[in-house]
Amino acid sequence: MAITYTWTVRNLERNLSDGGVTKAHWRCEGVDGDYSQSLYGICDLTYDASASDFIAYDDLTETNVIGWVRSIVDETDIQTSIASKIEEDKTPTMADGVPW
């Protein structure tokens, strides 16, 4: 089965004076059947409130912010890491516990 990746935004930090977003807290979850893993991160964002493409906080959609995040982070590395974690869950190479 192929892994399905879902990106979400958990929180935004913003400048109250102009509604510009300065940080995005994101999560990428990978699901492969009964197995799932995720990574969480925070992106620093820069903005120009006078730019024609500026989107103030009240007008943002999650799709807008996910686009920003995915343009900043290394999406391939993140998804490869998640895939590795899922593979380890499916066929573990390490274990913990005690023998008694």
Summary of the structure (lengths in Angstrom):
residues: 100
radius of gyration: 17.8
end to end distance: 36.8
largest distance: 66.6
contacts: 230
relative contact order: 0.22
helix: 30%
strand: 33%
